[in-house]
Amino acid sequence: MTEIATRKTVSETEARRANRAWWDLDADDYQDEHGNFLGDVDFVWCPERLREAEAGLLGPVPGKKILELGAGAAAASRWLRVQGASPVALDLSAGMLRHASEAAGRSGVHVPLVQADALALPFADDAFDIVCTAFGAIPFVADSAAAMREVARVLRPGGSWVFSVTHPMRWAFWDEPGEDGLVVRNSYFDRSPYVERDEQGRVTYLEQHRTLGDRIRELVGAGFVLRDLVEPEWPEGHQQIWGQWSPLRGRLFPGTAIFVCDLPA
Ligand SMILES: C[S@@+](CC[C@H](N)C(=O)[O-])C[C@H]1O[C@@H](n2cnc3c(N)ncnc32)[C@H](O)[C@@H]1O
């Protein structure tokens, strides 16, 4: 299948269809490539390998009801379970959730798995103390402002929403881990998503860009207060490349942004 990459706006329906198909198709490759890095029972926020165990961005989790969006194989939810929380792992892709189920069997740590779209969460209002995700759902939905409002709906007042995404400034560069990825090539202000299409013109993969200001306006618009914006630095001695994230680029500019937000009580 030939892939044609462009920057072009797509509808929410096209985005949902492409996301589900892509992540089902890619689930085995994603886990083959990143499964060891992510572990079976571990909460890693980003390719810079910042772990929740050291970062503590969620605050104390024992006894907390936690929803993990775009959970993939759900290693983070299993880690939260072991810490004494009550997590639910949600993902759009049955392929990714199959890996979550296999990892539960391997590790003996079981959490509820839910197949659903982050834009239509099958939960009551105020159901969770914390919602979180490492690179799940948010970079892929066309209407991320609606996703923020949906997260606010299921969070209780006083709850927290913590999510990591590609740092917005990376969109000015090619997705290259080497020297080619050090030169500004695109406008940071071009919000059209990165889209791959097959020969019939169907969208097969997409990622959405929001500037830092866009993201903050989406969060504030949904009622959140931004408590912190974490830009993990590339750790000394960490050599593992993940796609466009590499030690070369990581030494020079941020690759990940982690938004730490609260819903006022
Ligand atoms: C880059 S993976 C991240 C998975 C996992 N959080 C991790 O750290 O490996 C993105 C995940 O988001 C999920 N996803 C994409 N769009 C979604 C949506 N609209 N609702 C829920 N999950 C979605 C994908 O199926 C995929 O599992």
The ligand as a MOL file (V3000), in Angstrom:
LIG
                    3D

  0  0  0     0  0            999 V3000
M  V30 BEGIN CTAB
M  V30 COUNTS 27 29 0 0 0
M  V30 BEGIN ATOM
M  V30 1 C 0.6660 6.3000 20.7440 0
M  V30 2 S -0.5090 5.1260 21.3550 0 CHG=1
M  V30 3 C -0.2490 5.3040 23.1120 0
M  V30 4 C -0.6390 4.0690 23.8810 0
M  V30 5 C -0.2100 4.0490 25.3460 0
M  V30 6 N -0.7790 5.1300 26.1010 0
M  V30 7 C 1.3070 4.0550 25.4380 0
M  V30 8 O 1.8610 4.8570 26.2130 0
M  V30 9 O 1.9220 3.2220 24.7730 0 CHG=-1
M  V30 10 C -2.0510 5.9570 21.0890 0
M  V30 11 C -3.2760 5.2030 21.5740 0
M  V30 12 O -4.4280 6.0660 21.4820 0
M  V30 13 C -5.5230 5.2790 21.0340 0
M  V30 14 N -6.5330 6.1560 20.4330 0
M  V30 15 C -6.4640 6.8420 19.2730 0
M  V30 16 N -7.5850 7.5510 19.0890 0
M  V30 17 C -8.3870 7.3190 20.1470 0
M  V30 18 C -9.6890 7.7690 20.5350 0
M  V30 19 N -10.3810 8.6100 19.7590 0
M  V30 20 N -10.2200 7.3390 21.7090 0
M  V30 21 C -9.5210 6.4720 22.4990 0
M  V30 22 N -8.2860 5.9970 22.1780 0
M  V30 23 C -7.7300 6.4150 21.0180 0
M  V30 24 C -4.8920 4.3130 20.0370 0
M  V30 25 O -5.7200 3.2020 19.7730 0
M  V30 26 C -3.5890 3.9620 20.7300 0
M  V30 27 O -3.7180 2.8350 21.5750 0
M  V30 END ATOM
M  V30 BEGIN BOND
M  V30 1 1 1 2
M  V30 2 1 2 3
M  V30 3 1 2 10
M  V30 4 1 3 4
M  V30 5 1 4 5
M  V30 6 1 5 6
M  V30 7 1 5 7
M  V30 8 2 7 8
M  V30 9 1 7 9
M  V30 10 1 10 11
M  V30 11 1 11 12
M  V30 12 1 11 26
M  V30 13 1 12 13
M  V30 14 1 13 14
M  V30 15 1 13 24
M  V30 16 1 14 15
M  V30 17 1 14 23
M  V30 18 2 15 16
M  V30 19 1 16 17
M  V30 20 1 17 18
M  V30 21 2 17 23
M  V30 22 1 18 19
M  V30 23 2 18 20
M  V30 24 1 20 21
M  V30 25 2 21 22
M  V30 26 1 22 23
M  V30 27 1 24 25
M  V30 28 1 24 26
M  V30 29 1 26 27
M  V30 END BOND
M  V30 END CTAB
M  END
